[in-house]
Amino acid sequence: MGSIGRYIFRITIAAFLITLVSLTVVIWFTQAMRDFDLITSERQTLFVFIGITGMIVPLLVMIIAPIALLLASAHVLARLGQDSEVIVMNAAGLSPWRLLAPFLAAAVVVSLLCMVIAAYVSPRALRELRDWSTQVRADILTNIVQPGRFTSVSGNLTFHIADRRPNGLLVGIFVDDRSNPNEHATYLAEEGEIVKKDNGSYLVLEHGSIQRLETGQADPRIVTFDRYAFDLSKFTGGGPQNSNYTVREKYIWELIWPRPGDPLYATQSDQFRSEMYDRLATPFYPLAFAILTYMFLGPPQTTRQNRTLSMIGLIVAAGALRMAGFLSVVAGVKTPAMLSLQFVALAAAIGIGLWQISRGKAVEHALFVNRIANTVSERLARAGAS
């Protein structure tokens, strides 16, 4: 790769990073707002909020990176075309392959990034997201229950405490438990504390009473106690469920070689297969998008109208390719043969793109497309003149 190739590679990577970061931040922000109740209702810190919601960033990067590369490549080629640099390079005898090389190099870098994220980073981040979220729910009483406030947990458990001491001791405890549809229980205690063990979390109450009213009974039963352990695990979700990770949270080797006796694989083997094919196809999209971009925008364009039509053609082709991938993954769950559609579409896009690039000519637009474009341009010109 000569000096021209290195120059194009640098500006393409720079444009890619700017586009990737911008799109990721915008989409992450829209997703993160769904979990903003971690700060409001669950009184978590801003650090916990950013940490938990940030775990979806690798997944977003994996999805956005090919699109960001397409936009970056299109921007660079459009700039080179507007400055007539492509025409000068073509007139100087620079072959299309030499001009394509820096874009392919950038695509290889992005493909490696997507491959690493798809194989390990994204599943790892999603696992951390699940475990961290579970831990936050397990700490819900430590962080939510505030003196003088009635706090609802899981919709059927209500807490109220009179005071919280600096050492964590809770004073004046009221617990209303409606989790059992056949029984309504109310717990009153002078004091208590939250105890966490390997098998779950407990609210240890001292010096109090339990009032139980069963369905169909007119009078409740009242039991006094000196010390009583109230199990919170069923309301907080217990500890992290490391053995119950979803298909998207599996590493790529766990999809290719499922663990013997995996209960999830036994019930969702079709989901395993569909996710595996999707992960394997992910690194090929940056290459396909880079080739398609150069196929439409790389050759010299004589008019602005041709560049506009080429951009529209690129958007349609890239959108159709990505849509074929989505349809392949969705339909492949029930029809395994459809999983090959994604690879056929990728191979066709790369093959047709390389063939068209080897011709050294711009993509010829259909006659009716040119007529439509001319008609629209004339009407816009007349509208502007009037």
C-alpha positions in Angstrom: 0.0 0.0 0.0 1.6 3.2 -1.2 1.3 6.7 0.2 -2.1 7.3 -1.5 -3.4 4.0 0.0 -2.2 4.9 3.5 -3.8 8.3 3.2 -7.1 6.8 2.2 -6.8 4.2 4.9 -6.2 6.8 7.6 -9.1 9.0 6.7 -11.4 6.0 6.3 -10.6 4.7 9.7 -10.9 8.2 11.2 -14.3 8.7 9.6 -15.3 5.2 10.7 -14.4 5.8 14.3 -16.3 9.1 14.4 -19.4 7.6 12.8 -19.2 4.5 15.1 -18.9 6.5 18.3 -21.6 8.9 17.3 -24.2 6.3 16.3 -23.3 4.1 19.3 -23.7 6.9 21.8 -27.1 8.0 20.3 -28.5 4.4 20.3 -27.0 3.6 23.7 -28.6 6.7 25.1 -32.1 5.7 23.9 -31.6 2.2 25.3 -30.2 3.5 28.6 -33.2 5.7 29.3 -35.3 2.6 29.7 -33.2 1.7 32.7 -33.2 5.2 34.2 -35.3 3.9 37.1 -32.1 2.4 38.5 -31.4 6.0 39.7 -34.9 7.2 40.3 -36.9 4.4 41.8 -34.1 2.1 42.9 -31.7 4.8 44.1 -28.6 3.5 42.4 -25.6 5.7 41.8 -24.8 7.2 38.4 -21.8 4.9 38.2 -23.9 1.8 38.6 -26.4 3.2 36.0 -23.6 3.8 33.4 -21.9 0.5 34.2 -25.0 -1.6 33.8 -26.3 0.1 30.7 -22.8 0.3 29.2 -22.7 -3.5 29.0 -24.9 -3.4 25.9 -22.3 -1.2 24.0 -20.3 -4.2 22.6 -23.5 -5.6 21.1 -24.4 -2.2 19.6 -20.9 -1.8 18.2 -21.1 -5.3 16.6 -24.3 -4.3 14.8 -23.4 -0.7 14.0 -19.7 -1.2 12.9 -20.5 -2.5 9.3 -23.0 0.4 8.8 -20.5 2.9 10.1 -17.8 1.5 7.7 -20.2 1.9 4.8 -21.0 5.5 5.8 -17.3 6.3 6.3 -16.3 4.7 3.0 -19.1 6.5 1.2 -18.0 9.8 2.8 -14.4 9.3 1.7 -15.3 8.3 -1.8 -17.7 11.2 -2.2 -15.1 13.7 -1.0 -12.5 12.2 -3.4 -15.1 12.5 -6.2 -16.1 16.0 -5.4 -12.4 17.1 -5.3 -11.9 15.3 -8.7 -9.2 13.2 -7.0 -10.7 10.0 -8.3 -10.7 11.3 -11.8 -7.1 12.4 -11.5 -6.1 9.0 -10.1 -7.9 7.2 -12.9 -6.3 9.4 -15.6 -2.9 8.7 -14.0 -3.4 5.0 -14.6 -4.1 4.0 -11.1 -5.9 0.6 -11.2 -9.2 0.2 -9.4 -7.6 -2.5 -7.2 -5.0 -0.1 -5.8 -7.7 2.3 -4.9 -9.9 -0.5 -3.4 -7.0 -1.9 -1.3 -7.2 0.7 1.5 -10.9 0.3 1.8 -10.4 -3.5 2.0 -7.7 -3.0 4.6 -10.2 -0.9 6.7 -12.8 -3.6 6.2 -10.5 -6.3 7.4 -9.8 -4.3 10.6 -13.5 -3.8 11.2 -14.2 -7.5 10.4 -11.7 -8.6 13.0 -13.3 -6.2 15.5 -16.7 -7.7 14.8 -15.4 -11.2 15.0 -13.8 -10.7 18.4 -17.0 -9.0 19.7 -19.3 -11.6 18.3 -17.2 -14.5 19.6 -16.4 -13.3 23.1 -16.8 -9.7 24.1 -20.5 -9.3 23.5 -21.5 -12.5 25.3 -19.2 -11.6 28.2 -20.7 -8.2 28.5 -24.2 -9.5 28.4 -23.3 -12.0 31.1 -21.9 -9.2 33.3 -25.1 -7.2 32.6 -27.2 -10.1 33.8 -25.1 -10.8 36.9 -24.8 -7.1 37.8 -28.5 -6.5 37.4 -29.2 -9.6 39.6 -26.8 -8.2 42.2 -28.6 -4.8 42.1 -31.9 -6.5 42.6 -30.4 -8.6 45.5 -29.3 -5.3 47.1 -32.7 -3.7 46.6 -33.5 -3.6 50.3 -30.2 -2.1 51.2 -30.6 0.7 48.6 -34.3 1.2 48.3 -35.9 1.0 51.8 -35.8 4.5 53.2 -37.0 5.5 56.6 -40.6 6.8 56.7 -41.5 5.6 53.2 -43.6 2.7 52.0 -41.6 0.8 49.4 -43.1 -1.8 47.0 -40.9 -4.7 45.8 -42.0 -7.0 43.0 -45.5 -5.6 43.2 -46.6 -7.9 46.1 -44.3 -7.0 48.9 -44.4 -3.7 50.8 -41.8 -2.5 53.3 -41.7 0.4 55.8 -39.1 1.2 58.4 -39.0 3.9 61.0 -35.3 4.4 61.1 -32.0 3.1 59.8 -29.0 3.1 62.1 -25.4 3.8 60.8 -24.5 0.2 61.5 -27.2 -1.0 59.1 -29.7 -1.9 61.8 -33.3 -1.3 60.8 -35.8 -0.1 63.5 -39.6 -0.2 63.5 -40.1 -2.7 60.6 -43.4 -3.3 58.8 -43.6 -5.9 56.0 -46.8 -6.7 54.1 -46.5 -9.9 52.0 -49.1 -10.7 49.4 -47.0 -13.1 47.3 -49.0 -16.1 48.3 -52.5 -15.8 46.7 -53.9 -18.0 49.5 -52.5 -16.0 52.4 -52.0 -12.4 53.4 -49.1 -12.1 55.9 -48.1 -9.0 57.9 -44.8 -8.8 59.8 -44.1 -6.3 62.6 -40.7 -6.2 64.4 -38.9 -3.8 66.7 -35.6 -4.2 64.8 -33.9 -6.3 62.2 -31.0 -6.5 59.7 -30.3 -7.8 56.2 -28.1 -10.9 56.1 -26.6 -12.2 52.9 -25.5 -15.8 52.6 -24.5 -18.1 49.7 -28.0 -19.4 49.4 -29.8 -16.1 49.4 -30.6 -12.9 51.3 -32.6 -12.8 54.5 -34.2 -10.1 56.6 -33.7 -11.2 60.2 -36.4 -9.8 62.3 -36.2 -9.5 66.1 -39.0 -9.1 68.8 -42.1 -9.0 66.7 -45.2 -10.8 65.4 -46.6 -12.3 62.3 -50.3 -11.9 61.4 -51.5 -14.4 58.8 -55.0 -14.3 57.2 -55.8 -17.2 55.0 -58.3 -17.1 52.2 -61.8 -17.9 53.4 -61.0 -17.3 57.1 -62.6 -14.5 59.0 -59.9 -14.1 61.7 -56.2 -14.0 61.3 -53.6 -16.1 63.2 -51.0 -14.1 65.2 -47.7 -15.6 66.1 -45.1 -13.8 68.2 -41.3 -14.4 67.8 -38.0 -13.3 69.3 -36.1 -13.9 66.1 -37.4 -14.7 62.6 -35.6 -15.0 59.2 -37.7 -13.7 56.3 -36.4 -15.1 53.0 -35.9 -12.3 50.4 -34.4 -14.5 47.6 -37.8 -15.1 45.9 -38.3 -11.3 45.7 -34.8 -10.2 44.8 -34.0 -13.0 42.3 -31.3 -14.7 44.4 -27.7 -14.8 43.3 -26.5 -14.8 39.7 -27.8 -17.6 37.6 -24.6 -18.4 35.8 -25.9 -21.7 34.5 -29.0 -20.2 32.8 -27.5 -17.9 30.3 -29.5 -17.2 27.2 -28.5 -18.1 23.7 -27.2 -14.6 23.0 -25.1 -14.8 26.2 -23.3 -17.9 25.0 -19.7 -17.8 23.7 -19.3 -18.8 20.0 -17.6 -22.1 21.0 -20.5 -22.9 23.3 -22.8 -22.5 20.3 -20.7 -24.7 18.0 -20.0 -27.3 20.7 -22.9 -27.2 23.2 -22.1 -28.4 26.7 -23.4 -32.0 27.2 -26.6 -31.9 29.3 -27.2 -28.2 28.7 -30.9 -27.8 29.5 -31.2 -24.7 27.2 -29.7 -26.6 24.2 -32.1 -29.4 24.9 -35.1 -27.1 24.5 -33.8 -24.5 22.1 -31.4 -26.3 19.8 -32.9 -24.4 16.8 -32.1 -21.1 18.5 -28.5 -22.2 19.1 -28.1 -23.1 15.4 -29.6 -19.8 14.2 -27.5 -17.7 16.6 -24.3 -19.6 15.6 -24.8 -18.9 11.9 -25.5 -15.3 12.6 -22.3 -14.9 14.6 -20.3 -16.7 11.9 -21.6 -14.4 9.2 -21.1 -11.1 11.2 -17.4 -10.6 10.2 -18.3 -10.7 6.5 -20.6 -7.7 6.4 -17.9 -5.1 6.6 -16.1 -6.7 3.6 -19.3 -6.9 1.7 -20.3 -3.3 2.5 -16.8 -1.9 1.6 -16.9 -3.7 -1.8 -20.5 -2.5 -2.5 -19.6 1.0 -1.6 -16.6 1.1 -3.9 -18.7 -0.6 -6.7 -21.2 2.2 -6.6 -19.1 5.2 -5.7 -15.5 4.3 -6.6 -15.5 4.7 -10.4 -15.4 8.3 -11.7 -18.8 10.0 -11.8 -19.4 12.6 -14.5 -22.4 14.4 -13.0 -23.9 15.0 -9.6 -27.0 13.2 -10.7 -25.1 10.0 -11.3 -23.5 10.3 -7.9 -26.9 10.7 -6.3 -28.3 7.6 -8.2 -25.2 5.7 -7.2 -25.8 6.6 -3.5 -29.4 5.5 -3.8 -28.3 2.2 -5.4 -25.8 1.6 -2.6 -28.4 2.2 0.1 -30.9 -0.2 -1.6 -28.2 -2.9 -2.1 -26.8 -2.7 1.4 -30.3 -2.6 2.9 -31.4 -5.6 0.9 -28.3 -7.5 2.0 -28.8 -6.8 5.6 -32.5 -7.6 5.4 -31.6 -10.9 3.8 -29.5 -11.6 6.8 -32.2 -10.8 9.3 -34.8 -12.9 7.4 -32.3 -15.7 7.3 -31.8 -15.7 11.0 -35.5 -15.4 11.9 -36.8 -17.9 9.3 -33.8 -20.3 10.0 -35.2 -21.0 13.5 -38.0 -23.0 12.0 -36.5 -23.8 8.6 -32.8 -24.6 8.9 -32.2 -24.4 5.1 -33.0 -20.7 5.3 -29.8 -20.1 7.3 -27.8 -20.5 4.1 -29.5 -17.5 2.6 -27.4 -15.1 4.6 -24.1 -16.6 3.2 -25.5 -16.9 -0.3 -26.4 -13.2 -0.2 -23.0 -12.2 1.2 -21.2 -14.3 -1.4 -23.3 -12.8 -4.2 -22.7 -9.3 -3.0 -18.9 -9.8 -2.8 -18.7 -11.7 -6.1 -20.8 -9.2 -8.1 -19.0 -6.3 -6.5 -15.6 -7.6 -7.4 -16.7 -8.4 -10.9 -18.1 -4.9 -11.4 -15.0 -3.3 -10.0 -12.8 -5.3 -12.3 -14.6 -3.7 -15.3 -13.4 -0.3 -14.1 -16.8 1.3 -14.9 -19.5 2.9 -12.9 -22.7 0.9 -12.3 -25.1 1.6 -15.2 -28.4 2.7 -14.0 -31.5 1.5 -15.6 -33.1 3.8 -18.2 -36.4 4.2 -16.2 -34.4 5.2 -13.1 -32.7 8.0 -15.1 -36.1 9.1 -16.5 -37.5 9.2 -13.0 -34.5 11.2 -11.7 -34.8 13.6 -14.7 -38.5 14.1 -14.1 -38.0 14.8 -10.4 -35.1 17.2 -11.1 -37.1 19.2 -13.6 -40.1 19.5 -11.3 -37.9 20.6 -8.4 -36.3 23.2 -10.7 -39.6 24.5 -11.8 -40.9 24.6 -8.3 -37.8 26.5 -7.2 -38.1 29.0 -10.1 -41.7 29.7 -9.3 
